[in-house]
Structure formats: structure tokens, C-alpha cells
Amino acid sequence: MAEVDWDSKTVIGQKRTVAKVTKKDSELNAARRAGAVVGTDKKVAAGGNKAHQGTDHQRIAKLDRDNEVAPPAKVAPSVGRAMQDARMELKLSQKDVAQKINEKPSVLQDYESGKAVPNAQILGKLERVLGVKLRGSDIGKKLESKTKST
């Protein structure tokens, strides 16, 4: 066997010194007086989401501003006016028309106020129910009835 130094001191069960974090100036000063090694680090992004720290968020925001995408087109005011006129002529409420086209009344409100993004399916349903052209050129013109007369 190799030579073993039996005179060396082996300590079992001694606690390892762990760095202590303090927020108080008095404890910090006491540690300095005792001669302990003191490191002061300020947390820059304390309490924030680590995914959005520092310059990454700012860089992404700048890229977003540089690549401005035009917002989607809204329904023309003439379409909303034509819908409203046709609905009033048929003496229907927004709720009644919404039920007939299987949509929420809020969807119909958005179309009439010009806030909605146009959807061809919804406009087609509205054209059938109201009997008014809402797409293309002749907006507001009455649709010809396609009934067969024999």
C-alpha cells in the first residue's frame, strides 16, 4: 500500500460555507468588518420574465417597427350603409338578420359600422338575406330574384 499520512487531520461533517445574500446595509457592513469576502451585485432584471430581458426585447420591437405590415382592409362605409338601408326596408333588427345568417349580432354590428374585415362567405349570406348587392361594383343595388315562373 501507499504511504498514508496518519498525522493529517480529517474533518467529517463540517458545514460548507455558503454565500449569504442580504438586503440590509447593517449586515453588509458587519460582514466587511469581520473581513469576509463581500461581492455586491445588483439584479438588473429582477422580477422580470427571463425570456424578455434587456436588449433582445428592444431589438425585436425595433424590427417590428421596421417591418410595418398594413392592417387588413375594413368593410367600406358604403357596404355598411347599404346593409343598414336594406335591413330597415325589410323591417328586421340586427339580431334577426344575424340569426338568419347564423352569426352573432356583434358581427353584424361590426359590418354595419365598417369595423369588420370583409369575409366573402358572410357577405354572400347577407346578400341572400337582405336581397342587396354588397360586393363588387353596384353596391346597394337590388338583386334580381332567380325564381322560375312557369
C-alpha angles and dihedrals in degrees: 000000000000119000112272121207102227093180095066117105118244116193119199124194100012114152117245114235110247124198112260122219117212135177097190122093091213093060091045092052091046090054091050091051090050089055097245120154106261125196121182117202124170118213108234100188099032113165094006131120109268091218091064103044128145124317098000091073092046092048092050091048090052091050089051091053092048094051098050111176117205112248115250116273117265128220111280115252089237090062092051091048091049091050092049094047093049092047092050090048090055089045093235128144123228088252092055093050091046090054092050093053094039095240134120118268089240089063090056091047090053092050094049093047093047095242098113128094105239117255116192093213094053092044089051091052091048091050091054095046097042097035092226131117110247102168134061124007114327095056110180095022116132116255118238111245111243097209119139115236113200 
